[in-house]
């Protein structure tokens, strides 16, 4: 029985987590930027203005 070993390059191994972190971060910013619940609105109010989301 033989097994094949797949070796990932250093650049490829660090690329996927970086992409995941960017997508997750943008998703969080987008969700909190557009949610109109009063608690989230108040918590994210200054961040919204800093990133250009119109909120009122």
ROKOLPA-602902 format. One line per 10 residues: their letters; for each residue x, y, z of C-alpha. Coordinates in Angstrom, 3 decimals, padded with zeros to 6 digits. Layout:
BEGIN
a	X,Y,Z; ...
This chain:
BEGIN
xxxxxxxxxx	000.000,000.000,000.000; 001.398,003.386,-000.919; 000.331,006.813,000.196; 000.770,010.041,-001.639; 001.805,013.099,000.269; 000.664,016.477,-000.957; 002.992,019.283,000.030; 001.642,022.796,000.037; 003.970,025.617,-000.761; 004.553,028.249,001.896
xxxxxxxxxx	002.797,030.891,-000.182; -000.202,028.669,-000.863; -000.499,027.590,002.767; -000.724,031.167,004.032; -002.914,032.452,001.208; -006.136,030.643,002.128; -006.290,031.797,005.773; -005.574,035.363,004.664; -008.406,035.267,002.128; -010.731,033.788,004.745
xxxxxxxxxx	-009.823,036.541,007.234; -010.473,039.272,004.653; -013.831,037.786,003.623; -014.886,037.333,007.251; -013.843,040.876,008.153; -015.668,042.421,005.214; -018.731,040.343,006.030; -018.763,041.575,009.621; -018.334,045.193,008.540; -021.092,044.836,005.948
xxxxxxxxxx	-023.557,043.241,008.354; -022.973,045.718,011.166; -022.993,048.583,008.691; -026.430,047.807,007.341; -028.297,046.397,010.357; -030.758,048.893,011.761; -031.350,047.291,015.176; -030.902,050.027,017.766; -028.247,048.174,019.795; -026.066,047.403,016.798
xxxxxxxxxx	-026.720,050.826,015.345; -025.520,052.567,018.480; -022.492,050.281,018.827; -021.413,050.724,015.216; -022.456,054.351,014.724; -018.998,055.944,014.664; -017.551,053.105,012.597; -020.313,053.563,010.041; -019.481,057.193,009.547; -015.744,056.465,009.395
xxxxxx	-016.255,053.845,006.662; -018.822,055.859,004.694; -022.051,053.992,005.474; -024.973,056.413,005.557; -027.114,055.614,008.560; -029.401,058.611,008.957
